[in-house]
Amino acid sequence: MAAVQDGQLNLEVEKDIKTEITNDGSGNINANSSSPGSTSSGGKSKSPAGSGEDQQTLLAVLQFLKRNKLTESVDILRREAGLSADADDSPVSESAGAGSGGVPSVGADGGDANSLLSRVSIATPVAPPATAPPKVVAASGGEDQPDVNVVLSAYSQQGDPVLYPLYYNGLKKFIESVLDCHRAELSQVFYPLFVHMYLELVYNNHENEAKQFFEKFSGDQECYYEEDLRILSSMSKKEHMKGNETMLDFRTSKFVLRISRDSYQLLKRHLQERQNNQIWNIIQEHLYIDIFDGMPRSKSQIDAMSGSLAGEGKRDANKAKVFYGLLKEPEIEVPLDDEDEEAENEEGKPKKKKPKKDSMGSKSKKQDPNAPQQTRIPLPELKDSDKLDKIMNMKEATKKIRLGPDNLPSICFYSFLNAYQGLTAVDFTDDSSLIAGGFADSTVRVWSVTPKKLRRVKSAADLSNIDKESDDVLERIMDEKTASESKILYGHSGPVYGISFSPDRNYLLSSSEDGTVRLWSLQTFTCLVGYKGHNYPVWDTQFSPYGYYFISGGHDRVARLWATDHYQPLRMFAGHLADITCTLFHPNSNYVATGSADRTIRLWDVLTGNCVRILTGHKGPIHSLAFSPNGKFMASGATDGRVLLWDVGHGLMVGELKGHTDTIYALKFSRDGEILASGSMDNTVKLWDTLKAFDDVELDDFTAATGHIHLPENSQELLLGTYMTKSTPVIHLHFTRRNLLLAAGAYNP
């Protein structure tokens, strides 16, 4: 079927339907699923000696193929069905029409013809050498993986390999000759066509032709597909394709192109006039053309959104309503401390408890109209210790520094010296009292960055002697003999790639190459649970802002949502075409963002498990994500050295920050959201004026239907400062509650 939004039919099918209506009123084409020409049982057809109805169907199909001069397919079908050369020359009897209860007639809409053609094309592949006949079988529901031959079978339909460069070159010349306004949009088809034509040649054992085709046209592709082309070039033989993940991605997912209706009609008319069925078949089979009404997009607009493994995200994927607002904060009385009382006596009026509300929005006690229902997902109840922590947080917020272009934050950098174990991950607690590092030697290390040392809980025998009613029971249960500045956690059997503190600082998560996520107690410094669900390395894990829930993602391309008291995941988010490299909860915990090596970001609804946003634009694997404190915006960083800014509600890119020269591993918004800090492997921390970046965006000036957005080239205006380390890549950033910026990385002499 046509993979275009407005449901355009296959070019050949449209012509065929007209022919049928004009020349053959009885429409003797069988659309039933019992066609003897199909090979769903393993590629071998039964003899048509069965029912007369089946034989009439087969003859009708053969006549159809002959009328369209598909002689090769006719020969194969006749040979497979065991028919003689003249068996299909006699006309099909009219008793096989719809009125006799035999073969139903094809309606003018051509839907049945489409399904028939798709079956015929699968049933009659052009056979490669007899040594390895293709096996076309339906994927069994009982098998974990589909037969590779099923996935590859679409590449068996191909024409003369010598003509491939002519087809491609002819289309290239046509696109280069059209008006500038259409050229940029139509040029998008070059890359997916190039990939699938090359794979067809390789699959059909035309190795030399495939090599020549690659050498001739690979240089025409956009630079951001360089890595994909390198992998593609390594598949020079049919044997290389089996089990190759990249090839399976190309084959099983449609490449999405967003094209205006005028540009699409130009392309279709050209292919129709040239009768270039080979290219049209590839477009129908492997591309999803998302057609919109309106002006064609410019080259810069297309480039901004291109680059992912499967093209742009479909517009439908970003239309779902996203409740990006914050949940209502619980009512907690904040007692006055001594400093506040003195200030009140001196000035004669009470000191303000809350800083001036900024435009980026901090957590509000009023219900946000864009916020989800408070009970949309079950969240853990606040314990007394949580309430005390929130009170401390509010007190700290009153002393928070208001940041801006004229008032940049101080930066405190933690360098891990002599980190011969290989530092791979870092995290700070929300109150900035603890720092943890994950290392390549499978250990997790926790440090106290305050004068207070780390202590374990006493043994059970000692705890029984404690007066549980005393006011300082929490102090008494700690064993002073175990006090130290750091603790080492052993348990993983592979490098630790992701770590995350719980909001209450009682737990620590770690994910590893060993395929597990471990939950550690920061009271006993022991492993409480090992969560086993991933079969491959787990690259990242993150706690929810409210605790209890956490997310993990890794090499198996599936993100999993867990609860700390469940051994099995609550949700599995599948859709990425490559490793999930970073994960992050939305501030309201109702959504999870995942960044991937397929160069897309996806936003998942925790309640339903649905993907509600697909964001494309990065030209390399994504390694860092950050939500603004008000939940409305998101920033992402990747190996392309760019920071992209996104409007979560509309699902659109609203800014691009250029300046880094290497992979961006750390992003963090300040507590008031007015500044974004980015840390990179280029040994720098950069500060950006996001308040100005978001204020400059006029979301009313574009149509969400077409996604026309003009990204301002204002990176230098938004850059507030660049801070270089001596020789330390920056892998983590954290703003304290008073807006001091903490950064961390391992010294690399």
N, C-alpha and C positions, 0 to 999 in steps of 0.2 A: 504493500500500500504506500501511497505517497506520504512522505514524512514532512509535510508542510502544514502550517497552521490552518490555511484556508481550505485544506482538503483537496488540493489539485490532484487529478488522477494521473496515472502513468501515461506518458506521451503516446507510447505504442497502443496502450489500451484504449485511449480516447479514439484513435483512428479506427481500431478494430471494432469498437462498438458501433460506430457510424456505419461501417461496412456491413455489419450484421443486420442492422435495422433496414438498410437499403436493399441489400441483395438477398437476404434470407429471412423472410418474415417469420418462419417457424422458430428461429433462434435455437438451433439444435446443439447447444453446448451444455454439457452437464456441469452443474455446480455442486453436486453432492460430494460428501467427503468420502464416498466409497469408490472413487475412481480407481480403476485397475492400474492406471499409469503411476499412481503414487507408490513410493517405496518405503513406507513407514516401518515396515518390518525388517529392514536391513538391506535395502538396495536391490532386492530381486523381485521382479514383478511376476505375478501369476499369469498363466495363459488365459486369454480371453474366452476360453471355451466354457466359461461359467454361464451366468444368466445372459439372456439376450439383451437385457438392459445394460449390463456392463459392456458388452461388445459394441452396442450402439454408441455408448459414451466414448469408448476408445476411438472408434472411427471418427466421431465428431471432432475429437481433439486432433487427430491426425490431419483431417481436412483443414482445420483451423491453422495448424502449423504450415501445411503446404501452401495455403493461400498467402501466407506471409513470408513464403520463400525461406522458411527455417528448415532447410533440407537436412542439415546435420542432426538437428533434434528429431526430425521425422525418422531418420535412419536408426537412431539410437532407440527411440521409443518402439519402433517396429521390431527391432532385434530383441529388445528386452521382453516384449509381449509375445514373441514367437509368431508374428504375422508374416504372410507372404508379401512379396513386393507389390502385388496388385490388389491386396485385400481391402485397401481403403479407397480404391478408385471408384467403387460404386457409391451412388448417392445414399445418404442416410434416409431411411424411410420416414415419411411424415408421421407414421404411427408413434414415433418416438417423441413427438412433441408433448407439450405440457398437458394438452387435453386428454392424452391417453394414459396418464399416470406414469409415464416413463420419465424421459429427461425433461426437467423443467426449463422453460425458456428464460433467457437472460433479459432482465429488465433494462430499460434505457439508461438507468443510472450507472450501470456497469459494475456494481459492487461485486456481483457474483463472478463476473469475468476477471476481476482483479484477483479474487481468492483462487480462482482456477489457475490463472497464470502463475501465481506464486507457487502452487503445487506442482505445476508442470515444470517450472524451472528447477525445483528441488528434485523432481523425479527423474529428470533427464540431464544429468551433469555431463559435460564433455569429459570423456574418460581419459585419465592419464594412462601411462604405459600399463600393460596387463599385469605387470609384476605387483602392482599395488592398487587394486581397484578401490574406488572411494566407497566408504560405507556410510550411508546416510541413515541414521537412526534417530528416532525421537528420544530426547533426554528422559531417562527413567526417573520416576519420582522417588524410587528407593535408593538412587545413587547420590553420593555427596557431590560429585563433580560431573558435569556433562561431558559426553564423549568429545574429545578434541576435534574429531572429524566433523562433528555437527557444527562446531564453531567455525571451522575452516571451510565448510562446504560452500558457503556463498561465493568463495573465490574461484569456484570451479567453472562458473559461467564467464567466458571471456572470448574475445575475438582474436584476430590475427595479431600476434605480439609485435610484428613489424609496424603495425599501424598505431600503436600506443603513443609514440612520440608525435606522430602526425595529429592525432586527436588532441593531445595536450597542447601542442604548439598552435593548432588552429584556434582553440579556445583562448589561448594566451593573446594571440594577435587580435581576436575579436574584442577582448576586454580592454586591450590597450588602445583600441580605436574608438571606444564609446566616449561619451561626454565625461568630463572630469567628475561631475557630481555622482555619476554611477560607477565610475572606475574603482573607487576605493571600496565600495561595498561588494562589487562583483569579484574583486581580487581576493576576497576571503575564501573563495572556493578553491584557490590554487593548492593550498596546503593539504586539506583532506583528500582532494582528488589525487594529488601526487602520492600520498601515502597508500591509498587503496589500489591505485593502478600498479604501484611497485609491488605491493603484497600479492596481487593477482598474478603478476609475472613470476614472482618467486614460487608461489604455490603450484603453479602449473609447469614448474621445472624449466622455465626460460631464464636460466641464470645469466647468460651473457646479455640478453636483451634487458633484463632487470638492472644489471650493472651499468649498462650504457644509459638507460633511462635515468638512473639515480645521478650519475655524473653530469648529465646534461642539464637537469632541472633542479637539483638540490640547491644550487646557488641562488635560485630565484626566491626561495622561501624566506620568511621573516627571520631575523636574527634570534628572536626569543624561542624559536623551535630548534635551536642548534643541538641541544642535548637529546631531544627526541630523534632527530635525524641521525645522530651518532649511534644511538641504539638501533635505529632502523637499518643502518648500513651494515650492522653486524649480522642481520638476518639475510644472508645471501643464498641460503639453500632451504628447501622445504623442511628438512629435518630440524633446522634452527627454530622454526615457527612453533613447533609442538612444545607446549608448556611455557612458552615465553609470555610473561605477564603483560608486557607492553603491547604485544600483538593481540592478546585477548581483549585488552582494553579498547584498542582500535576497533576490533571486530564486534564486540558486544555492546558498545555504547555509541549512540549516534552523535556525530559532531554537530554542535549547534551553531548556526549562523543567523544573525539578525539582519534582515535585508528589507528595504522598503519595497512596496508592491510594484512600483515602476521599474526598479532595477531587476526584480525577479521576472517580470514579464519580458524584459529585454533578453535575459538569459534563456528563458523558455522558448521564445520565438526563434532565437538563433539556433538552438539545438534542434528545434522542429524543422527549420528550413534545411539545415545540413543533414538531417536524419541521423544525428550523432547519438545513436542509441546506447553506445558503450558508456559514454560519460553520463547520459541521463539515467541509466540503470544504477550507476554508482551513486549518483545524487539521491535517487529514490531509496536505495538500500541502506546507505551509510550516513546520510546527512539529515538533519532536522532543520528545515529552513523556517525560521520564525519571522513571518511576514507582518509588517506593520504599515499602516496608512500614514502618509506624511512625507516630509522632505527627507531625502537620503542623508545619511550621516557622513560627516567629513572623515578624512584619514586620521586626524588626531583623536576624534571621538571613538573611532573603531579601535585604534591602537591602545587607548586607555583601558578598554574593557577586554581586549584579547589577550591570549597567551596561555590559557589553561589547556590541560590535556584534552578536554572535550569541547573546546570552544566556549562561547558565552553561556551564562545561565539563561534558561528559558524565562520569558517574562512572566509566565504563569507561576513559576516557582517563587516569585517575589511579591505576589499579590496578597498572600495571606495576611490577616491582621496580626500584628505583633504588639503585645502589651509590654512596652519597654519602660513604663514608669516604675517608680519605687513603691514598695509596700509601706503602709502606714506604720510609723514607729510606735512601739508601746509607750504608754504614759508612765514615765518614771520621774519621781520627784528628785531634784538635784539639790542636796543640802549645801548651804553656804559653808565655805571653809574660812579659816582665819584671815587669809589675805583679802577675801571678798568683804568680810565684816569691817576690816580696817579701811578699805576703800570707801565703803558706804559711810562710815563715820566722818572721814576727812572731807568728802565732797558733799555730804548732806543728802545724797540721793543714791539709790542702789546702783551698783555696777551692772552693766548689761551682761546678761549671761550668754547671749548668742551673738555671733558676729553678723555683720550685715550680709543679708542673703545675696549671693552672686547670681549672675545670669546663667551660669552652667548648672546651678542647682545642687545644693547639698541635701542630705536626707531631711525630709520635712515630716512634720506630724500630721499634716493635712493629707487627705486621700488624693492621690494624683489621678486625674481623669484617664490617663493612659496606662495606669497601673492595673495589673490583674487583680481578681478577687483575692482577698486575704486568705481565703480557704481553698484557692484553686488547686494548690498542691499541699499536702500535709507537711508542716514544718515543725521541728522540735519545740517544745515549750521552754520558756526561759527559766533557768535555774537561778537560785539566789546569787550564785557566783557570777552568772551572766549579767544579772542586773547591776551588780557592783562594778563589773567591767564596763558596762554601758555608761554608768555614772562617771567613771574615770575618763572615759572617752569624751563625754560631753564637757567635762572640766578642761581636758586638754584642748578641745576645740575652741574654747574661749580664748586660749592663748595662741591659737594658730596664726601663723604669718600669712597675710594676704599677699599672694604672689601676683606678678604682672611683669610687663616689659621693663618697668623701672625698679622692680623689686624681685630680683632672681633669687632662687633658693641657694643656701649653702649646700655643698656636696661633701659627704663623708665617704671615702672609698675604702673598702675592705679588700686588701690584696692577700690572696692565699700564697704564701711563700713556700718554696720547696715542696710544692704539691706534686711530688713524683707519682702519687697514686692516680693522678689525672682527674682534675675537678670537672664534673659533667653537669652538675645542677646545684642551684642555691635557692634558699628561701629564707625570708624573715617572718617572724610573728607579727601580727597586726600592731602590737604595742612596741615593737622593735626591741624586745628584751632578749630574744634568742635568734641565732642564725644557724642554719643547717646546711651541710654540703653533701652531695652525693658523689661518689668516686668510682673510677673505673676498676678499682680493686675489690668491688662488691660491698664496700662498707658505706655506712652513713654516719657522719659525725655531727654532733650538736655542740654548740658553744653558747655560753652566756656572755652577752656584751654589756652587762651591767655588773656592778660589784657583787651582786647576789650570785652565789655559786650553785651549781646543779647538784641536787641530792636525790637519793632514792628513798622510797618508803621503807620503813623498818620491816623486819621479818614478822611473820605471823605471831611468833612467840612473844616478841617485844611489844607488838601492838596490843596484845591482850592485857598488858599491864598499864595501859594509858587510861587516864580519866577522860572518857568520851564527852563528858558534860562541860569540860573546861573551855574557856573562851579561846584559848590559843591551841585548840586540838589540831588544827591544820599544821601548825609548826611542830608540835610534839610528835606527829607521826613520821616526820622526816628524820633520816639517819644522818647525823652530822659527820660520822666517820666516812661516809661516801662522798662528801662534798668535793667537787673539783670543777675546774673551769670548762671542761669538755667531757663528752661521753662518746664512745664508739658503739655503734649498733651493728651486730653481725647477724647474717641470716640469708642474704641474697647469694646466688651462685653465678652472678654475672654483673657487669657494670650497671650502676644505678643512674638512670637517665632523667628521672623526674622525682621531685619531692614537694610536699605541701604540708604546712602546719594547719591544724584545725583552728577555728576562730577562738576557741577557749584555751588554747595552748596546752591542752592535755594530751593531744595525739599528734602523730606525724605519719604521713603517707610517703611511701617510696615505691617507685616502679623501676623495673629492671629488664635487662636483656634475657633473664631467665623466664620471662613470660608471666611473672606474678606481680601483684601489688601487695605490699605489706603494710599493716597498721601497727604502729609502735606506740607504747605507752610512755609518756614523758614523766610519769610518776615512778615507774619501775625500770624504765629504759630496756624493756623487753618487747619481743614481737607478740602481739595479741592474736592477729589473724593473718593468714596468707590467702589472698583472693586469687583463685585460679580460674580463668575464663579465656584469656588470650593464649594462643598457641605459639606466638612469636614475640619478639622483643616489644616491650611497652615503653613508648618514647616519652609519655607525659601522663601526669595525674594531678588533679586539682580538687581541693575541698570546696564545697558550697560555702558562700558567705555566711550561711546560717548553720554550718556544720551538718553532721549526720549523713548527708549525701556527698558522693564524690564521683568524678568522671575520670575515665582512663582511655587512652588511645594509643595505637601502635602500628606495627608492621602488617597486621592482618586487615587493615583498612576499616575496621569497625570500632566505633567508640561505644563504651559501655558505661551505663549509669548504675551506681551501686549505692546501697545503704550500709552503714558500718555494721549493722546487726544482721545482715543477710549474706549468706555464702555465695548466692547466685546473683547475677546482675538483674536490676529491675527493668532496664531498657537496653536495647541494642540499636545503635544508630548506624545504618549501613547505607552507603551511597558514594563515598569517595572512591576514586580510581587508583589511588596510591596511598602510601603510608600516611597515617594521621600523626603529625609531628608536634602539634601543640593543642591544648584544650583549655577552656576557660568558662566559668559560670557567669551568667549575667548577674548584675547586682541584686535583682529580685529573685534569683534562683529558679525562675520558671523556664529559663532557656539556657542552652549550652552552645558555645561556639567551638568549632573545630577547624584548625588550619591543616593543610595537607601538602604533600609533595606533588599532588596533581595541580597545584597552583590555584586552588579554590578555597574559599572559606564557606562553611555551611553553618547555619543557625538552626538548632533543633529545639522543638517544643518538648519539654520534659514530660508534660501531662500526656500528650498523644503519641509522642515518638516521631512525629512528622518533621520533615525538613521544611522550614518556612522561609529560608533565605539561601540563595546560592550567589556568592559574590566573586566575580572574576576581575582580574586586572593585573595581578602580580605575574611576573615573568620568570619566577623561580620558586622553589619550595618555601612554604611559609613557616616561620619559626617563632613568631611572637604575636600575641594578641593582647589588647587592653580595652576595657570598657570605660567610658567616662563615668564619673560618680553619679550622674543623673540617669544613666542607662540609655541615653538617647543616641550616643555616638560610639563608634568603635574605631580603634586604630590597629593596623596590622603591619608587620615587618617581615621581610623575606631575604633570600639570598641575592636578590637583584639590587639590594642596597636602598630600596625605596620604602617610605612609610606612606601607606594609603589610609585615608580617613573616610569613614562610611557613616551614612545616616541609616540607623537600624530600622526606623519606622517605614521609610520609603524603599529600603534595600538598594541604595544608590551610592556610588562613590562621589564624595564631595570635595576631596582634596588630595594632593599628592605632594609629599615632602621629599625633596632630593638634597643630598649632601653627603650621605655616608658612602663609603667606597667598598664596603664588604657586608657580609651577612649581618642582619639586625636580629640579635637574640633577646633583647630586653626592651619592653615598652611599659611606661607607667604614667598615668595622669596624676597630677597633683590632687590633693584632697578637695580643693574647690573646683578642679577641672579646668582651670584657666591655662595651665601649662602642661605640655606633654614632654616627657623625657624619653630619649631613645639611646640605647647602648648597643655598640656594634663590635664586631671582630676587628674593626679598623682602629681599636684602642681609643675610641672617643665616646664621650657622652654629649649629646646635643639637646638643647632645650628649644621648644617650639611654642609660638603663641597660638594656641588652639582656639582661644576665645575669639581672636580676630578671624581665624580661618573659618570657624563655624558661623560667625556673624555675617561674613561676606557672602555666604551661600544664599542665593535666592531660590528657594525650593518651589516658589510659585511660577518661576519663569520657564519651567520645563514641563513636558507632559510625561507623566509616569508611564503612559502606554508605550511611548517610543524610547524613553530613557535618554533623551537628548540632554546632555549636561556638558557644559563647557568648564573644564578644569582651569582655574587661573594659574598662570605661571608665576607664582609669588613665593616660592620656597625661600628665597633670600630675604624677603620682607618678613617672613614668619620666623626665621631663625634668630633666636635671642642670644645664643651663646654656644660655643664649642669648647669642651674641656678634654684635654688629652691626658692619657695616662703615660707612664714611662714606657712600659711594654706589657700592658695587661689588657687582653680582650675583655669587654664588658659583657657578662652573661646574666646579670640580674640587677633590677632597680626596685627601690621601695621608698615611698614617701612616708615619713613618720606622721603622727597625728598632728604635729605642729608644722608640717610641711618642710621639714629638713629632708633632703634627698640622700638616701643611702645607695651605694653601688658596690658591686662585688665582682671579682674575677680572679683567675689564677695568673700569677706573674710568669711571663714567658720569656726567659732570658735569651 
